[in-house]
Amino acid sequence: MSLSWRPRHGTAGAVLAAALLVLGCGREAGNPPTPTAAELAAEPWDSVLARARGTIVIWRMWRGDPAINAYVDGWVAPRMRESFGIDVRAVDAQGPELVNALVTEREATGERDGTASLL
């Protein structure tokens, strides 16, 4: 059984790339805060791409399906790195754990960025 999965339509990849670029990119500590979606929408696309280059996306996700893991680790992450210079790191998490982590981080950090970029 092969664990590689390839999308049948390029649209899915383009939508995922846009979501990662606009919603998920965070910079290392000490850098300016992540811009809002509205701020990014007002910029030219080349500027959005430039902002995204060199960022790390922490993707908290359920890692219980080998086919999904292979798709994220073997197709999405390498293409985001090659095409946009974004390091996608998938981190194992479960539903209630995800929500609890978000609530706890929000209460502890206020308006600052948390540890998850994408769920």
C-alpha positions as CSV (number, residue, x, y, z in Angstrom):
1,M,0.0,0.0,0.0
2,S,1.4,3.4,-1.0
3,L,1.1,6.3,1.4
4,S,1.7,8.9,-1.2
5,W,-1.3,11.0,-2.2
6,R,-1.5,13.5,-5.0
7,P,-4.3,16.0,-5.4
8,R,-6.4,15.6,-8.5
9,H,-6.9,19.3,-9.0
10,G,-4.4,22.1,-8.6
11,T,-7.1,24.3,-7.0
12,A,-6.8,22.5,-3.7
13,G,-3.1,23.2,-3.5
14,A,-3.6,26.9,-4.4
15,V,-6.3,27.3,-1.8
16,L,-4.1,25.7,0.8
17,A,-1.1,27.8,-0.1
18,A,-3.1,31.0,0.1
19,A,-4.5,30.0,3.5
20,L,-1.1,29.2,4.8
21,L,0.3,32.4,3.4
22,V,-2.4,34.7,4.6
23,L,-3.5,33.1,7.9
24,G,-0.7,31.0,9.1
25,C,2.6,32.7,8.8
26,G,4.3,33.8,12.0
27,R,7.8,35.1,12.5
28,E,10.3,34.1,15.2
29,A,10.1,36.0,18.5
30,G,11.4,39.5,18.5
31,N,10.1,40.3,15.0
32,P,7.2,42.5,14.2
33,P,3.7,41.1,15.0
34,T,1.9,39.1,12.3
35,P,-0.2,41.4,10.1
36,T,-3.9,40.9,10.1
37,A,-5.7,39.4,7.1
38,A,-7.1,42.9,6.3
39,E,-3.6,44.4,6.2
40,L,-2.4,41.6,4.0
41,A,-5.4,42.0,1.6
42,A,-4.5,45.6,1.1
43,E,-1.0,44.7,-0.1
44,P,0.1,43.6,-3.6
45,W,0.4,39.8,-3.8
46,D,4.2,40.0,-4.3
47,S,4.4,41.8,-1.0
48,V,2.4,39.1,0.7
49,L,4.8,36.5,-0.8
50,A,7.8,38.4,0.4
51,R,6.4,38.7,4.0
52,A,5.8,34.9,4.0
53,R,9.3,33.9,2.9
54,G,11.3,32.6,5.8
55,T,8.3,32.1,8.1
56,I,7.4,29.0,10.1
57,V,3.9,27.6,10.2
58,I,3.0,25.4,13.1
59,W,0.1,23.3,11.9
60,R,-1.6,21.6,14.8
61,M,-3.6,18.7,13.4
62,W,-4.8,15.2,14.1
63,R,-2.0,12.9,12.9
64,G,-3.9,9.6,13.2
65,D,-4.2,8.9,9.4
66,P,-1.0,7.7,7.7
67,A,-2.4,8.9,4.3
68,I,-3.1,12.4,5.5
69,N,0.3,12.5,7.3
70,A,2.1,11.4,4.1
71,Y,0.2,14.1,2.1
72,V,1.1,16.9,4.6
73,D,4.7,15.8,5.2
74,G,5.5,14.6,1.7
75,W,3.6,16.9,-0.5
76,V,2.3,20.1,1.2
77,A,5.4,20.9,3.4
78,P,8.0,20.4,0.7
79,R,6.0,22.5,-1.9
80,M,5.5,25.3,0.6
81,R,9.2,25.3,1.3
82,E,10.2,25.1,-2.4
83,S,7.6,27.5,-3.8
84,F,7.3,30.1,-1.0
85,G,10.2,29.6,1.5
86,I,7.7,28.6,4.3
87,D,8.6,25.9,6.8
88,V,5.4,24.0,7.6
89,R,5.7,21.9,10.8
90,A,2.7,19.6,11.4
91,V,2.3,18.9,15.2
92,D,0.1,16.2,16.6
93,A,-3.0,17.3,18.5
94,Q,-6.5,16.2,19.2
95,G,-9.8,18.1,19.0
96,P,-10.4,19.1,22.7
97,E,-6.7,19.5,23.2
98,L,-6.5,22.1,20.4
99,V,-9.4,24.2,21.8
100,N,-8.0,24.0,25.3
101,A,-4.5,25.1,24.1
102,L,-5.9,28.0,22.2
103,V,-8.0,29.2,25.1
104,T,-5.1,28.9,27.6
105,E,-2.7,30.7,25.2
106,R,-5.2,33.5,24.6
107,E,-5.7,34.0,28.4
108,A,-2.0,33.9,29.1
109,T,-0.7,36.1,26.2
110,G,-3.6,38.4,25.5
111,E,-3.3,39.9,22.0
112,R,0.1,38.4,21.2
113,D,0.6,35.5,18.8
114,G,0.2,32.0,20.2
115,T,2.2,28.8,19.3
116,A,-0.2,27.6,16.6
117,S,-0.4,29.1,13.2
118,L,-2.9,26.9,11.6
119,L,-5.5,24.3,12.8
